[in-house]
Amino acid sequence: MNSKLRGILEQILLASFFFVGFLLVFEGDLQIPLFLQPIGRLHTLLLHFPIVLLLLAMFMEFFRFHDSFHKNNTYLQFTQWLILAGALSSGLTVIMGIFLAKEPGYGGGDLNWHRWLGVATYIFASLLYWIRSKEWYQSTMAKITSISMSLLLILVGHFGGNLTHGGNFVLEPLMKSQAVPLEEAVVFQNLVQPILEKKCVACHNPDKIKGELLLTDAKSIAKGGKTGPLFVAGKPELSLLIQRAHLSIDDKKHMPPIGKPQLSDDELQLLSWWVKEKASFTKKVVDLASDDSLRILSTKLLASASGPQLEEYDFQEADEKTIQKLSNEYRTIMLFAKDSPALSVNFFNKAQYKAPKLEKLKEIKEQIVTLSLAKMPVQNADLAFVKVFEHLHTLNLNFTDVTEVGLKELAGMKELMVLSLSGTKLKAAGLTSALKAIPNLKKAYVWDAGLSREDISYLQKQLRGIQVVGGFQDDGSNPLKLNPPQVKNPSTIFDEYIVAQLGHPIKGVEIRYTTDGSIPDSAKSPVFAGNLRLNQNTSIRARAFKPGWIGSDEASFDFYRGHFRPDSSVLLTPLNRVHQAAGAKTFFDGRLGSFNANSPAWANNWAGVRNNDLVLVSMFKQAIPLSSVELRIMVETQTGIFPPELVEVWGASVENQWKLLSKFKPVIPKENFPHTLPLIGTKFKASTVKYIKIVVKPLEKIPGWHPAKDKRALFLVDEMFFN
């Protein structure tokens, strides 16, 4: 080995002792200049280097005095060089760590442990390098030293990991919380806080307070951080928590930062609705209205968190060939749950149903746990065939011809727990004794089954231990609000014309609509009759009405005409890394993007550019008479998504002989502009072309009222329409 090089490195190691000591003594007075901050941030990149070097060196040091290695000069010198390199790199890492710790957002017990254990590692490694050549340094000392250094490295790594990932990062998979019953769940404690702990607390805890923001308790969350309050109760669109999460993922202010686990759509939606519901820290899920969006999503998330409660069965799984033989065009047989021998059977063809076909299921009678005969012409006598399914726990007889008389056939079915009888014709007196004869029945659905409110009340009193669900019965005193109409067209993009298809899940509803931008009402607006033919871009506003109900909220449906679809298209400039969608195919695939632009590319349809123009060339096999071009874009000013600065439309009948057909500058939104998906475009004198080139220039400077003023805006587009 080069003794001159080693001498130089030894001098550097000695000098680093004094420099590190100086930094530690005067750390409280240190002010790190801006140009040194990037060096401090290299700490997290370099720290793995000394850990690996020193762990390898300690492994070799442990066996240094073994007979096989004691006199092996190569082994000894290599170990010495490893320790020297580890000591030097750990010293450099300590220096970088001191620089990094001076940035705002670091503090607390974990930082102190990480700092001083890191310094101890550096000193220990340096001293080991100097003393290991002493005569008194023998086998026992080498082993003690190796083990001690390895433990020290593990500890310093542990506390460093806490700073990076949060305190429970290592043991989190083993610390799954117990499922919370819906009636006890608090929205913040059981839904919001777990999201923050999983996705945010790693950077916003007492040991790493990024932006002076703590997210570990309600008081700190309500207080906010350096940039102000985290949320404005009732106004998610003005809340920093929601704004930062909606930023483009490559924006440096996007939270969680790139490289960290991102919020799922459900999590982001829940946080938004929590803020919209005044961001209460004490409200329970059941305190919310049953049709409240926050309650519906909370219930879904709580159910998924608890995981499926799979029942254990003591019977064998059915033969696969038998299941295939019994499955046909009027009956499906499938597994009740993954890795379970239990089966679910569903009859669905009314014309094919006959009672003896139930008897054919005897081959799998032991495995059937759920059976649906809903809307089948089931008679009372048919239930004798059902009783043979000894492990049946759920039976659906909705809208069948059974009565309380036939239900006596189910007496003694020990495992039947759920019985659905909605839409049948029942009498309360006989039903009481029939249901009592089913020993372990837990729930019976009897809405719309010919029973009065008094009957339902009577059953609930008589059948203790059985939940009788009677459904909603309108007495006229508590009218319900209709949900909005729905569009039934597979796509709202059309070629020459389209017949709009609007519908509603409730029978007897009248849909009224407008196409002139006015709000539809129940008196003057035209009634939708199913014959509305559209041949141009149209926005339909619609509401649902029915006597005895409150009219629905308004629904808006946009129909777009794109008469000419190119035979091929190619992008001449790159798309933004996050918003790739399907490349050039995106603009003519008939798929419209949603408001969430940061969904994965496969789940959304937004293509975007920020740092360069978007240049698209489309080709047609036959020339077309082009007179207008329109683009459906996203505008969300809060997150830096703006209309473009300029759009140019070029045409050519011969390749590369371009002629400017039109150009236009969309209106740039002002402050507090709502989140919209507008159509921008231009009309011009018809030109016969075979090639079309669209050049879109993103906004060069975001307006001065915006927090990101003077930066380039993001431009997003999902469809282009040529007419």
Secondary structure, 3 states (H helix, E strand, C coil): CCHHHHHHHHHHHHHHHHHHHHHHHCHHHCCCCHHHHHHHHCHHHHCHHHHHHHHHHHHHHHCCCCCCCCCCHHHHHHHHHHHHHHHHHHHHHHHHHHHHHCCCCCCCHHHHHHHHHHHHHHHHHHHHHHHCCCCCCCHHHHHHHHHHHHHHHHHHHHHHHHHHHCCCCCCHHHCCCCCCCHHHCEHHHHHHHHHHHHHCCCCEECCEEHHHCCCCCHHHHHHCECCECCCCCCCHHHCHHHHHHHCCCCCCCCCCCCCCCCCCHHHHHHHHHHHHCCCCCCCEHHHCCCCCHHHHHHHHHHHHHHCCCCCCCCCCCCCHHHHHHHCECCEEEEECCCCCCCEEEEECCHHHCCCHHHHHHHHHCCCEEEEECCCCCCCHHHHHHHCCCCCCCEEECCCCCCCCCHHHHHCCCCCCCEEECCCCCCCHHHHHHHHHCCCCCCEEECCCCCCCHHHHHHHHHHCCCCEEECCCCCCCCCCCECCCCEECCCCCEECCCEECCEECCCCCCEEEEECCCCCCCCCCCCECCCCCEECCCEEEEEEEECCCCECCCCEEEEEEECCECCCEEEECCCCCCCCCCCHHHHHHCCCCCCCCCCCCHHHCCCEEECCCCEEEEEEEEEEEEEEEEEEEECEEHHHCECCCCEEEEEEECCCCCCEEEEEECCCCCCCCCCCECCEEEEEEEEEEEEEEEEEEECCCCCCCCCCCCCCCCEEEEEEEEEC
